[in-house]
Amino acid sequence: MTNGQKKIFISIYMAVVIALLILTGSIFSRFDHEPQDGSERVSVEERELTEESETEAKLSAEETLRAFAEILYTYDTRERMFYEGADRYMTDKAYEQLVPLQDAEEENIPVRQMVSRLKEITCYFRPTAKGKIEAMAEVWYQLSGTGDYGVRQILKLVVVEDEDGWKVSECAVLDTMEQ
């Protein structure tokens, strides 16, 4: 291959790479992670919204998943159970499936103290229909109780849009790995 042919080959290769980057950017631009109202992006650790502001503003699908994960993975059982408050981000049917069955006699049994803290969440989205998005989430959290564990979970979620905004309609744990 001559120098001229190498330059042409490299130019074509670079053009293809640039075209793929542009195409990828346009495909994922509809899942822009920045808030649409022009405000600054807030990390999971920095997010401390009051109930009032959460109910007033409609959250995006990603914001809903992040708030949902914050409820599920940041708790101290001396103060609240992991599912308490998740109903704000879920459909009624999904919430009923999340909450463990409780017997009236079991309510008097003391709960083992568990403390969990969400460390990181990464979400991947795939729109399936208008007003419905499937998502995969990789969640990292710290769990203390009978020991101190770092845990990674992979979740499969379905998020649907209704008049109140986005709600989790399905949530399944696909994989759990302790460190």
N, C-alpha and C positions, 0 to 999 in steps of 0.2 A: 504494500500500500504506500503510495507516494505521500509527501507532505500535503499536497493540495487535496488529495482524497481524504486524508486524516482530518483536515480542517473542515471539509464539507460534512464528514461523518459526525464530528463533534458539534458543529453548528446545528445539524438536524437533531441530534440527541438532545442538545440543550433546548431547542424549540419544543420538542415533545415533552420534556420535563416541565417546562414553563407552562405549556398548555394544560398538562395534568394538574399542576398546582392551581391554576386559575379555575379549572373545572371543579376540583375538589373544594376550593374556597366558595364557589357559588352554590354548590350542593349543600354544604354545611352552614351557609350564611343564614338560613332560616332557623337554625338552632343556635343563634347567637347567644352567648352566655351573659352578655352585658344587659343590664336592665334597660327596658325600652324608654323609660321616662328621662333618660339622660343622667340619672344619679350614678354615683360611684358603685362599683361592684363590692359586695361585702362577703367576706369568707364565712364559713360555717361557724368558726370559733367566735367571730365578731358579731354574729347575728343574735341579737337579743331583742326581739320584737314584742311589744305588748299585745295582749289579746285584742285590744281596741284597734290598733293599726292593722293587725292581721285580718280582722273581719271587714274593715273598711276597704282595703285594697285587694283587688283580685291578683292572685299570684300566677306567674307563668307555670308551665308544666315542670320546668326544672326547679323553680323556687318552691313549688309544692313538694317535690321529691326531697329536696334538701331540708325543708322544715319538718317533713314527715320523718326523715332519718334522724334529725336532731331529737325529736320526741322519743323515738324508739331506742336510740342508742346513748342518750345522755339522761341518766336517772340515778337516783339513790332510793332503794326500796323502803328506807325509813320514811321518806317523804312522799313517794308516789311509785306506782307500778309502771313498767315500761310502756304500756298501752294507753295509760290515762292521758288524754289530750290529743291522741292520734285521730279521734273521730272528726276533728276539724278538717283533716286532710283526706278523709276516706269516705267512700259511699257507705250507707248503712249496712249493706250486705257484707262488704269487705271488712268493716269494723267488727261485725258479729263473728266472722271467721277468725279474726286476729285475737280477740279476747278469749282467754282460757275459760273453759266451763268451770263454774264455781258452785259448790254445794253450800247451802246455808250453814251446815255444821262445820265446814272447813274454814269459814270466815273467822272463827275464833282462834285458829291455829296460827301461831306467830310465823311471819314470813322471814326466811333467811335473808340477812342483809346482803345485798348485791349493789355494787356501784359500777356504773358503766359510763364511759365518756367517748363520744364520737371523735375520732381523730381526723378522718378523711373520707370523702365520698367522691367517686367518679361515676358520672352517668353517661350512658350511650342511648340515643333515641332513634326510633324508627316509626314514622307516622304510618298507620295502617288504614285509617279512614278519617273522614272529616270529624274532628272532635275526639279522636282516639289515637293514643300514642303508646307503643310498646317501648319499654325501657329495660336496660340491664344496668345494674348498679354494683360497683365494687366498693364495699364498705369496710373501713378499718376502724376498729374501736378497741378500747382498753377495758377489761372486765376484771373486777376485784370482788372477792367473796370468799371462796374456798382456796384462793390463790390469786395471783396477779397475772393475767394473760393478755397477750395481744391477739386479737382475733380478726380474721378476714372472712367476710361473707360475700357471696355473689347472690344478688336478688334479681328475680324477674318480676317486673311490675307492668301493670296496664294502667294508664292514666286517661280519664275521660273528662271532657269539658261539659259543664252544665251551667245553669244561670248564675251559680255562685262562684264559678271559676273551675280550675282543674282539681280533680279528686282521684285518689288512688282507688281503683275498682278491683284490682287483683294484686296480691303480693305473695311470692313464693321464694323460699330460700333454696337455691340450687346447690350451693356448696358452702361449707364452713371449714376453716383451717385455723387451728390454734398454734401460736408460736410458743 
